[in-house]
Amino acid sequence: MNLRARLLWLCLPLFIASLAGVWLLSDMILLDRFDRGDRQHLADEVRIVHNRVAYEKQRNLDIVHSYAWWDASYQFMRLPQARFIEDNLDQDLLGILGFDYVLFVDRDGHILAQQWKLDELSERLPGQKVPDVPRLRDGILRTAIELGALDIDGDPHHSLDQLLQIEGVPQLLLSYPISNTAGTAEPAGVVIAGVLLDNARMYNLQTQMGASLRLAQDPVQGKDWRTLNIPTGRGATLLSSRRLLDENSQQMSLLYLDSHGKPQLRLELTSARPLYQQGQQSIRLFLYLTLALLGGAILLAYLALEFRIIRRVTSMNREVAAIGQDDTPSRLSPQGQDELGQLASEMNRTLDRLEQSEARDRAILDAIRDGYFEMDTHGLIRTLNPALCRMLGYSAEQLSGQHFSVLLQEQDLRRAQGLYRQARDDEQETTFSAPFKRRDGRLVSCETRLSAIRDGQGEFQGFRGILRDISDQVAYQKQLIDLAYRDTLTELGNRKAFNEQLQQAVVHSNRVALLYIDLDRFKQVNDRFGHALGDALLSTVGERMRSSLRQPDQAFRLGGDEFAVLLENAEPDQADALGMRLLAVLGAEYRLSGQLIDFVTPSIGIAFYPQDAGDADALTRAADIAMYQAKQERNRCYRYTAA
C-alpha cells in the first residue's frame, strides 16, 4: 500500500471519528439538555395535579367542617329528627355540594342520617368492576372507622381527607367531628362524606394540563418512589421517577397512601417529549452541515499533503532505496528545515550509527541470559537481543520500533520518564524496577539498569540497558510482607495491619467507623472441645466476616477472640446495619468436626471518628468501651456514647 493510500485510510478513520465525536457530544450534551426540559415540564405537570388534588381535598373538607361544626348538626346528634334530614340531606343539595354520599355517625359507629348518590356506577366508572351498592356502602363505613374517623378522643379538630379505593371504587373520603358552631362542645359523632373519582371528575382534573392523566388500577410495581410531602397521620403522597415509554413519550406517577401507609390510588401522567424531538431534528441538520465541512477540510488537507509532503517523501524514498548500490551517494540530499528535513538529517545520522555499529559483537548479545535493548532519544526501541524477546513474549519484529511505554503500566510510566531524564542529564547509570507487560497480557517483574548513549561529540543519542527478570525475588518479598500483616489462622489482617490502616483512615477520611467485636463464651469451646476446634471456629469466623463485607481487607483479628472492622466515610446507619448483620452471621450456630456449637455469640461496640474520638487511640478505646457496654447490657451491638 503506497503512501497516498495510507493517508487516505488515515484520514477516513479521522473523518469518521470526528463525525462520531460530534454526534456523541451532541447526543450527550444537547439532547440531554432538551430531555431535562421535557422532564422538568412533566414534573411541573405532576406538581400541578398534586396541588389541585390537595386543593380539592381541602375545599371539600372545609364543606364537611361547616356541616360538622353547626349547632343544628350537634342538636340532631343529641336528638335525631327527620326534619333535619329532609332539610339538609336531600339529593339536590348533595349534588350542589359535589358529594356522592354524606353520613351522620354517632360515637358508637351507628348511622343516624345518610344520603347516597351511587346510582349509575357502571356508567360513571366504565371499564371498571363495580360492586353492588350495599357492599360499597358497608365498605365505606368500615374503611372510615378503620382509618380512625371515630378515634376522636375529645378532639373536635380530628379529621380525615384521604384518596382511597374502597371495594375497587376510587374516591375521596372525608370526615370531621360533630360539635357546636364554636367547636367547644364534646364531639357527638362524625360527618362522613365522599366524592367518587368518576370519569367526569378525572376529566375536570385534567383540563388545562399539557399531559394526559389516567387513574391506574394495576398493582404498584417497583420501589423507585420518593415522598412528595411529609408523611402524616392523614396519609402521604409518593412520586415515581420518570419512565420513558418510548422515544416520544414519558410518564410519572403519583401514589397516594392512606394513614396506615398502604397504597391506595395511583395517578399516571403521560406527556410527549417535544423538546427532545426538536433537538433530534436540529442535531441531524447540524451533523449534515458538519459532514460537508469536514469533507471539504479533508479534501483540502489531502491536496496540501500531496504537494507539500508526499512528493518530497517519494523523492527521499528513491534516494534511500539507492543507498548501497554502485556509484550512489550513501547519504540523503538536504530536504529543508521542516520535519521532513529533520527526518532526512536523522536518517543520515542513523547511517553514521549503522556504520559505527558494524563491528559490534552480536554473538555476545545473543548469548547472554539477560535482556539487552537500545532506545533512541524519543524512547523508541531500536536494538534488542533474543533474551529480551523471550522474557517479554515478543518477536524482534514486533518490539523493534515500539515506544517503551507499551511495556509499562500507567503509574510506572511517569516514574520511568523521570529516571530516564536523570540518566540523560546526570550521565550516570540508573536502576529501575517495575512490572513489565508481556505480549500475552501477563506482568513480569523486571529490573533494568539504564545508561545514556552518546556519540563522539558527547551528544545524547539514546539509551542502552540490561533487563533482568526478578519475579522470584519480588514474589518472596510479597510473601514476607503478607506474613507480617496477615493473621495466618483467619487470613484477616493482624493487629499490625489494623494499627497502620486505622492511622491512615483517621488522617485521610472525613468519617471513620470502628466496630470492635468480641466472641462471648469462646473460652468454653477451648475448654470443652480443645484448642484445635477453637482454632477451626476462629477460622470459620474469619470466613464469615470476609463474606459479609464488601471490602474484606477492612476486617482484622486483633488477637485471641477479638476482631475489628474499619469503615471509611460511612454513615452511622451503615455502620449500625453492618453491626446487626455481623451479629446475625457470627451468632449463627457452628458445625465443626461433628460438633454443634450454638452458644458462641458476638458482642459489638461501635465508635465513630471524629464524633467519639479525636485520634486513632481514642477511637480504639471508645469502641472497646462500647463493646464491653454491649456485653454488660446484653445489647450485643452498642454504639459508644460519652459519659
For each residue, the residues with C-beta under 8 A, 3 or more apart:
1: 5 6 9
2: 5 6
3: 6 7 310 313 314
4: 7 8 306 310
5: 1 2 8 9
6: 1 2 3 9 10
7: 3 4 10 11 302 305 310
8: 4 5 11 12 302
9: 1 5 6 12 13
10: 6 7 13 14
11: 7 8 14 15 298 301 302
12: 8 9 15 16
13: 9 10 16 17
14: 10 11 17 18 298
15: 11 12 18 19 294 295 298
16: 12 13 19 20
17: 13 14 20 21
18: 14 15 21 22 294
19: 15 16 22 23 287 290 291 294
20: 16 17 23 24
21: 17 18 24 25
22: 18 19 25 26 286 287 290
23: 19 20 26 27 283 287
24: 20 21 27 28
25: 21 22 28 29 30
26: 22 23 29 30 31 283 286 287
27: 23 24 30 31 32 283
28: 24 25 31 32
29: 25 26 32 33
30: 25 26 27 33 34 279 282 283
31: 26 27 28 34 35 276 279 280 283
32: 27 28 29 35 36
33: 29 30 36 37 279
34: 30 31 37 38 275 276 278 279
35: 31 32 38 39 273 275 276 279
36: 32 33 39 40
37: 33 34 40 41 275
38: 34 35 41 42 250 271 272 273 274 275 276
39: 35 36 42 43 242 250
40: 36 37 43 44
41: 37 38 44 45 210 271 275
42: 38 39 45 46 211 242 250 251 252 269 271
43: 39 40 46 47 242 252
44: 40 41 47 48
45: 41 42 48 49 209 210 211 269 271
46: 42 43 49 50 239 252 254 269
47: 43 44 50 51
48: 44 45 51 52 209
49: 45 46 52 53 205 209 213 254 267 269
50: 46 47 53 54 228 237 254
51: 47 48 54 55
52: 48 49 55 56 205
53: 49 50 56 57 163 205 254 267
54: 50 51 57 58
55: 51 52 58 59
56: 52 53 59 60 172 195 205
57: 53 54 60 61 161 163 172 174
58: 54 55 61 62 161
59: 55 56 62 63
60: 56 57 63 64 98 99 161 172 174 193 195
61: 57 58 64 65 159 161 174 176
62: 58 59 65 66
63: 59 60 66 67 97 98 99 193
64: 60 61 67 68 159 174 175 176 191 193
65: 61 62 68 69 159 176
66: 62 63 69 70
67: 63 64 70 73 88 102 176 191 193
68: 64 65 73 176 177 178 179 190 191
69: 65 66 73 156 176 178 179 180 181 182 183
70: 66 67 73 74 180 181
71: 74 75 180 181
72: 75 76 84 88
73: 67 68 69 70 76 77 84 88 104 178 191
74: 70 71 77 78 178 179 180 181 185 188
75: 71 72 78 79
76: 72 73 79 80 81 84 104 112 113
77: 73 74 80 104 106 112 178 188 189
78: 74 75 188
79: 75 76
80: 76 77 84 112 113
81: 76 84 85
82: 85 86
83: 86 87
84: 72 73 76 80 81 87 88 89 113
85: 81 82 88 89 113 115
86: 82 83 89 90
87: 83 84 90
88: 67 72 73 84 85 93
89: 84 85 86 93 94 102 113 114 115
90: 86 87 93 94 115
91: 94 95 115 117
92: 95 96
93: 88 89 90 96 97
94: 89 90 91 97 99 100 101 102 115 117
95: 91 92 98 117
96: 92 93
97: 63 93 94 102
98: 60 63 95 195
99: 60 63 94 102 117 193 194 195
100: 94 116 117 118 171 194 195 196
101: 94 114 115 116 117 118 137 140 192 193 194
102: 67 89 94 97 99 114 115 191 192 193
103: 111 113 114 140 141 191 192 193
104: 73 76 77 111 112 113 114 178 189 191
105: 109 110 111 112 141 144 149 150 189 190 191 192
106: 77 109 110 112 188 189
107: 150 152 187 188 189
108:
109: 105 106 141 145 150
110: 105 106
111: 103 104 105 114 141
112: 76 77 80 104 105 106 189
113: 76 80 84 85 89 103 104
114: 89 101 102 103 104 111
115: 85 89 90 91 94 101 102
116: 100 101 133 137
117: 91 94 95 99 100 101
118: 100 101 121 133 136 137 196
119:
120: 123 124
121: 118 124 125 130 133 136 169 196
122: 125 126 130
123: 120 126
124: 120 121 196 198 199 200
125: 121 122 128 130 169 196 198 199
126: 122 123 199
127:
128: 125 168 169 217
129: 168
130: 121 122 125 168 169
131: 135 136 139 167 168 169
132: 135 136
133: 116 118 121 136 137
134: 137 138
135: 131 132 138 139 167
136: 118 121 131 132 133 139 140 166 167 169
137: 101 116 118 133 134 140 141
138: 134 135 141 142
139: 131 135 136 142 143 166 167
140: 101 103 136 137 143 144 166 171 173 192 194
141: 103 105 109 111 137 138 144 145 192
142: 138 139 145 146
143: 139 140 146 147 164 166 173
144: 105 140 141 147 149 160 173 175 190 192
145: 109 141 142 148 149 150
146: 142 143
147: 143 144 160 162 173 258 259 260
148: 145 151 158 160 233 259
149: 105 144 145 160 175 190 192
150: 105 107 109 145 190
151: 148 158
152: 107 155 156 158 177 187 190
153: 158
154: 186 187
155: 152 158 177 187
156: 69 152 177 179 183 184 185 187
157: 177 183
158: 148 151 152 153 155 177 187
159: 61 64 65 174 175 176 177 234
160: 144 147 148 149 173 174 175 234 259
161: 57 58 60 61 172 173 174 234
162: 147 172 173 234 235 256 258 259 264
163: 53 57 170 171 172 173 197 235 256 264 265
164: 143 170 171 172 173 258 264 265
165: 168 169 170 171 264 265
166: 136 139 140 143 169 171 173
167: 131 135 136 139
168: 128 129 130 131 165 217
169: 121 125 128 130 131 136 165 166 196
170: 163 164 165 196 197 215 265
171: 100 140 163 164 165 166 194 195 196 197
172: 56 57 60 161 162 163 164 194 195 197
173: 140 143 144 147 160 161 162 163 164 166 192 194
174: 57 60 61 64 159 160 161 192 193 194 195
175: 64 144 149 159 160 190 191 192 193
176: 61 64 65 67 68 69 159 190 191
177: 68 152 155 156 157 158 159 187 189 190
178: 68 69 73 74 77 104 187 188 189 190 191
179: 68 69 74 156 182 183 184 185 186 187 188
180: 69 70 71 74 183 184 185
181: 69 70 71 74
182: 69 179 185
183: 69 156 157 179 180
184: 156 179 180
185: 74 156 179 180 182 188
186: 154 179
187: 107 152 154 155 156 158 177 178 179 190
188: 74 77 78 106 107 178 179 185
189: 77 104 105 106 107 112 177 178
190: 68 105 144 149 150 152 175 176 177 178 187
191: 64 67 68 73 102 103 104 105 175 176 178
192: 101 102 103 105 140 141 144 149 173 174 175
193: 60 63 64 67 99 101 102 103 174 175
194: 99 100 101 140 171 172 173 174
195: 56 60 98 99 100 171 172 174 201
196: 100 118 121 124 125 169 170 171 201
197: 163 170 171 172 201 202 215 265
198: 124 125 201 202
199: 124 125 126 202 203
200: 124 203 204
201: 195 196 197 198 204 205
202: 197 198 199 205 206 213 215
203: 199 200 206 207
204: 200 201 207
205: 49 52 53 56 201 202 213
206: 202 203 209 212 213
207: 203 204
208:
209: 45 48 49 206 213 269
210: 41 45 271
211: 42 45 269 270 271
212: 206 269 270 271
213: 49 202 205 206 209 267 268 269
214: 267 268 269 270
215: 170 197 202 265 266 267 268
216: 253 266 267 268
217: 128 168
218: 221
219:
220: 255 263 266
221: 218
222: 225 240
223:
224: 240 241
225: 222 238 239 240 255
226: 238 239 241
227: 230 231 236 237 238 239
228: 50 237 238 239 254
229: 236 237
230: 227 236
231: 227 235 236 257 261
232: 235 236 259
233: 148 259
234: 159 160 161 162 259
235: 162 163 231 232 256 257 258 259 264
236: 227 229 230 231 232 256 257 261
237: 50 227 228 229 254 255 256 257
238: 225 226 227 228 254 255 256 257
239: 46 225 226 227 228 252 253 254 255
240: 222 224 225 243 252 253 254 255
241: 224 226 252
242: 39 42 43 250 251 252
243: 240 250 251 252
244: 247 249 250 251
245: 249 250 251 270
246: 249
247: 244 273 276
248: 272 273 276 277
249: 244 245 246 270 271 272 273
250: 38 39 42 242 243 244 245 270 271 272 273
251: 42 242 243 244 245 268 269 270 271
252: 42 43 46 239 240 241 242 243 268 269
253: 216 239 240 266 267 268 269
254: 46 49 50 53 228 237 238 239 240 266 267 269
255: 220 225 237 238 239 240 263 265 266
256: 162 163 235 236 237 238 263 264 265 266 267
257: 231 235 236 237 238 260 261 262 263 264
258: 147 162 164 235 261 262 264
259: 147 148 160 162 232 233 234 235
260: 147 257
261: 231 236 257 258
262: 257 258
263: 220 255 256 257 266
264: 162 163 164 165 235 256 257 258
265: 163 164 165 170 197 215 255 256
266: 215 216 220 253 254 255 256 263
267: 49 53 213 214 215 216 253 254 256
268: 213 214 215 216 251 252 253
269: 42 45 46 49 209 211 212 213 214 251 252 253 254
270: 211 212 214 245 249 250 251
271: 38 41 42 45 210 211 212 249 250 251
272: 38 248 249 250 277
273: 35 38 247 248 249 250 276 277
274: 38 277 278
275: 34 35 37 38 41 278 279
276: 31 34 35 38 247 248 273 279 280
277: 248 272 273 274 280 281
278: 34 274 275 281 282
279: 30 31 33 34 35 275 276 282 283
280: 31 276 277 283 284
281: 277 278 284 285
282: 30 278 279 285 286
283: 23 26 27 30 31 279 280 286 287
284: 280 281 287 288
285: 281 282 288 289
286: 22 26 282 283 289 290
287: 19 22 23 26 283 284 290 291
288: 284 285 291 292
289: 285 286 292 293
290: 19 22 286 287 293 294
291: 19 287 288 294 295
292: 288 289 295 296
293: 289 290 296 297
294: 15 18 19 290 291 297 298
295: 15 291 292 298 299
296: 292 293 299 300
297: 293 294 300 301
298: 11 14 15 294 295 301 302
299: 295 296 302 303
300: 296 297 303 304
301: 11 297 298 304 305
302: 7 8 11 298 299 305 306
303: 299 300 306 307
304: 300 301 307 308 309
305: 7 301 302 308 309 310
306: 4 302 303 309 310 311
307: 303 304 310 311
308: 304 305 312
309: 304 305 306 312 313 340
310: 3 4 7 305 306 307 313 314
311: 306 307 314 315
312: 308 309 315 316 335 340
313: 3 309 310 316 317 340
314: 3 310 311 317 318
315: 311 312 318 319
316: 312 313 319 320 332 335 340 343 344 347
317: 313 314 320 321
318: 314 315 321 322
319: 315 316 322 323 332 333
320: 316 317 323 332 347
321: 317 318
322: 318 319 325 328
323: 319 320 328 329 330 351
324: 328 330
325: 322 328
326:
327:
328: 322 323 324 325
329: 323
330: 323 324 351
331: 348 351
332: 316 319 320 335 344 347 348
333: 319 344
334: 341 344
335: 312 316 332 338 340 341 343 344
336: 340 341
337: 341 342
338: 335 341 342
339: 342 343
340: 309 312 313 316 335 336 343 344
341: 334 335 336 337 338 344 345
342: 337 338 339 345 346
343: 316 335 339 340 346 347
344: 316 332 333 334 335 340 341 347 348
345: 341 342 348 349
346: 342 343 349 350
347: 316 320 332 343 344 350 351
348: 331 332 344 345 351 352
349: 345 346 352 353
350: 346 347 353 354
351: 323 330 331 347 348 354 355
352: 348 349 355 356 455
353: 349 350 356 357 455 461
354: 350 351 357 358
355: 351 352 358
356: 352 353 359
357: 353 354 360
358: 354 355
359: 356
360: 357 365
361: 364 365
362: 365 366
363: 366 367
364: 361 367 368
365: 360 361 362 368 372 385
366: 362 363 385 386
367: 363 364
368: 364 365 372 385 387
369: 387
370: 387 466 467 468
371: 384 385 387 388 389 391 392 446 466 467 468
372: 365 368 383 384 385 387 388 464 465 466 467
373: 381 383 384 385 388 464 465 467
374: 381 382 383 384 453 462 463 464 465
375: 378 379 380 381 382 404 462 463 464 465
376: 379 380 382 461 462
377: 460 461 462
378: 375 403
379: 375 376 403 404 405 420
380: 375 376 401 402 403 404
381: 373 374 375 384 399 400 401 402 403 404
382: 374 375 376 400 401 462
383: 372 373 374 400 464
384: 371 372 373 374 381 388 389 396 399 400
385: 365 366 368 371 372 373 388 389
386: 366 389 390 396
387: 368 369 370 371 372 390 391
388: 371 372 373 384 385 391 392 399 467
389: 371 384 385 386 392 393 394 395 396 399
390: 386 387 393
391: 371 387 388 444 446 467 469
392: 371 388 389 399 407 436 437 438 439 444
393: 389 390 438 439 440
394: 389 398 399 438 439
395: 389 398 399
396: 384 386 389 399 400
397: 400
398: 394 395 402 439
399: 381 384 388 389 392 394 395 396 402
400: 381 382 383 384 396 397
401: 380 381 382
402: 380 381 398 399 406 407
403: 378 379 380 381 406
404: 375 379 380 381 407 408 416
405: 379 408 413
406: 402 403 437
407: 392 402 404 436 437
408: 404 405 412 413 416 434 436 437
409: 412 413 434 435 437 443
410: 413 414
411: 414 415
412: 408 409 415 416 434 435
413: 405 408 409 410 416 417
414: 410 411 417 418
415: 411 412 418 419 432 434
416: 404 408 412 413 419 420 432 434
417: 413 414 420 421
418: 414 415 421 422
419: 415 416 422 423 430 432 450
420: 379 416 417 423 424 430 450 463
421: 417 418 424 425
422: 418 419 425 426 428 430
423: 419 420 426 427 428 429 430 450 451 452 463
424: 420 421 452 460 463
425: 421 422
426: 422 423
427: 423 452
428: 422 423 451
429: 423 449 450 451
430: 419 420 422 423 449 450 451
431: 447 448 449 450
432: 415 416 419 447 448 449 450
433: 445 446 447 448 470
434: 408 409 412 415 416 445 446
435: 409 412 443 444 445 446
436: 392 407 408 443 444 445 446 467
437: 392 406 407 408 409 441 442 443
438: 392 393 394 441 442 443 444
439: 392 393 394 398
440: 393
441: 437 438
442: 437 438
443: 409 435 436 437 438
444: 391 392 435 436 438 469 471
445: 433 434 435 436 469 470 471 473 474 475
446: 371 391 433 434 435 436 467 468 469 470 471
447: 431 432 433 467 468 470
448: 431 432 433 465 466 467 468
449: 429 430 431 432 465 466 468
450: 419 420 423 429 430 431 432 463 464 465
451: 423 428 429 430 463 464 465
452: 423 424 427 460 462 463
453: 374 460 461 462 463 464
454: 458 459 460 461
455: 352 353 458 459 461
456:
457:
458: 454 455
459: 454 455
460: 377 424 452 453 454
461: 353 376 377 453 454 455
462: 374 375 376 377 382 452 453
463: 374 375 420 423 424 450 451 452 453
464: 372 373 374 375 383 450 451 453
465: 372 373 374 375 448 449 450 451
466: 370 371 372 448 449
467: 370 371 372 373 388 391 436 446 447 448
468: 370 371 446 447 448 449
469: 391 444 445 446
470: 433 445 446 447 473 474
471: 444 445 446 474 475
472: 475 476
473: 445 470 476 477
474: 445 470 471 477 478
475: 445 471 472 478 479
476: 472 473 479 480
477: 473 474 480 481
478: 474 475 481 482
479: 475 476 482 483
480: 476 477 483 484
481: 477 478 484 485
482: 478 479 485 486
483: 479 480 486 488
484: 480 481 496
485: 481 482 493 494 496 497 500
486: 482 483 491 492 493 494 497
487: 490 491 492 493 494 542 556 557
488: 483 491
489: 535 538 539 542 557
490: 487 538 539 541 542 543 545 557
491: 486 487 488 539 542 546
492: 486 487 542 545 546 552 555 556 557 563
493: 485 486 487 497 498 501 553 555 556 557
494: 485 486 487 497 498 556 557 558
495: 498 499 556 557 558 559
496: 484 485 499 500
497: 485 486 493 494 500 501 556
498: 493 494 495 501 502 556 558 564 566
499: 495 496 502 503 616
500: 485 496 497 503 504
501: 493 497 498 504 505 554 556 566
502: 498 499 505 506 512 514 566 616 619 620
503: 499 500 506 507 616
504: 500 501 507 508
505: 501 502 508 509 512 566 568 609
506: 502 503 509 512 609 615 616 619
507: 503 504
508: 504 505 568
509: 505 506 512 568 569 609
510: 569
511: 568 569 570 571 608 609 610
512: 502 505 506 509 566 567 568 569 570 608 609 619
513: 566 567 570 572 574 575 606 607 608 609
514: 502 564 565 566 567 606 607 608 609 619 620 622 623
515: 564 565 567 575 578 579 582 604 605 606 623
516: 562 564 604 605 606 607 620 623 624 626 627
517: 562 563 564 565 582 586 602 603 604 627
518: 561 562 563 602 603 627 631
519: 522 541 561 563 586 600 601 602
520: 600 601 602 603 631
521: 524 525 599 600 601
522: 519 525 526 534 537 560 561 600
523: 526 527 561
524: 521 527 528 599 600
525: 521 522 528 529 533 534 537 597 600
526: 522 523 529 530 531 533 534
527: 523 524
528: 524 525
529: 525 526 533 534 595 597
530: 526 533 534
531: 526 534 535
532: 535 536
533: 525 526 529 530 536 537 592 593 595
534: 522 525 526 529 530 531 537 538
535: 489 531 532 538 539
536: 532 533 539 540 592 593
537: 522 525 533 534 540 541 590 592 597 600
538: 489 490 534 535 541 542 557 561
539: 489 490 491 535 536 542 543
540: 536 537 543 544 590 592
541: 490 519 537 538 544 545 563 586
542: 487 489 490 491 492 538 539 545 546 555 557
543: 490 539 540 546 547
544: 540 541 547 548 585 586 588
545: 490 492 541 542 548 549 552 555 563 565 582 585 586
546: 491 492 542 543 549 552 555
547: 543 544 552 585
548: 544 545 578 581 582 585
549: 545 546 552 554 555 565 578
550:
551: 554
552: 492 545 546 547 549 555
553: 493
554: 501 549 551 565 566 567 568
555: 492 493 542 545 546 549 552 563 564 565
556: 487 492 493 494 495 497 498 501 563 564 565 566
557: 487 489 490 492 493 494 495 538 542 562 563
558: 494 495 498 562 563 564
559: 495 562
560: 522
561: 518 519 522 523 538
562: 516 517 518 557 558 559
563: 492 517 518 519 541 545 555 556 557 558
564: 498 514 515 516 517 555 556 558 623
565: 514 515 517 545 549 554 555 556 578 582
566: 498 501 502 505 512 513 514 554 556
567: 512 513 514 515 554 570 574 575 578
568: 505 508 509 511 512 554
569: 509 510 511 512
570: 511 512 513 567 574 575
571: 511 574 575
572: 513 575 576 608 639
573: 576 577
574: 513 567 570 571 577 578
575: 513 515 567 570 571 572 578 579 606 608
576: 572 573 579 580 606 637 639
577: 573 574 580 581
578: 515 548 549 565 567 574 575 581 582
579: 515 575 576 582 583 604 606 637
580: 576 577 583 584 637
581: 548 577 578 584 585
582: 515 517 545 548 565 578 579 585 586 602 604
583: 579 580 586 587 601 602 604 636 637
584: 580 581 587 588
585: 544 545 547 548 581 582 588
586: 517 519 541 544 545 582 583 601 602
587: 583 584 600 601 602 636
588: 544 584 585
589: 596 597 598
590: 537 540 596 597 598 600
591: 594 595 596 597
592: 533 536 537 540 595 597
593: 533 536
594: 591
595: 529 533 591 592
596: 589 590 591
597: 525 529 537 589 590 591 592 600
598: 589 590
599: 521 524
600: 519 520 521 522 524 525 537 587 590 597
601: 519 520 521 583 586 587 636
602: 517 518 519 520 582 583 586 587 636
603: 517 518 520 627 628 630 631 636 637 638
604: 515 516 517 579 582 583 627 630 636 637 638
605: 515 516 623 624 625 626 627 628 629 630 638 639 640
606: 513 514 515 516 575 576 579 623 626 637 638 639 640
607: 513 514 516 612 613 619 622 623 625 626 639 640
608: 511 512 513 514 572 575 611 612 613 619 640
609: 505 506 509 511 512 513 514 612 613 614 616 619
610: 511 613 614
611: 608
612: 607 608 609 618 619 622 640 642
613: 607 608 609 610 616 618 619 621 622
614: 609 610 618
615: 506 618 619
616: 499 502 503 506 609 613 619 620
617: 620 621
618: 612 613 614 615 621 622
619: 502 506 512 514 607 608 609 612 613 615 616 622 623
620: 502 514 516 616 617 623 624
621: 613 617 618 624 625
622: 514 607 612 613 618 619 625 626 640
623: 514 515 516 564 605 606 607 619 620 626 627 640
624: 516 605 620 621 627 628
625: 605 607 621 622 628 629 640
626: 516 605 606 607 622 623 629 630 638 639 640 641
627: 516 517 518 603 604 605 623 624 630 631 638
628: 603 605 624 625 631 632
629: 605 625 626 632 633 635 638 640
630: 603 604 605 626 627 633 634 635 636 637 638
631: 518 520 603 627 628 634
632: 628 629
633: 629 630 638
634: 630 631
635: 629 630 638
636: 583 587 601 602 603 604 630
637: 576 579 580 583 603 604 606 630
638: 603 604 605 606 626 627 629 630 633 635
639: 572 576 605 606 607 626
640: 605 606 607 608 612 622 623 625 626 629
641: 626
642: 612
643:
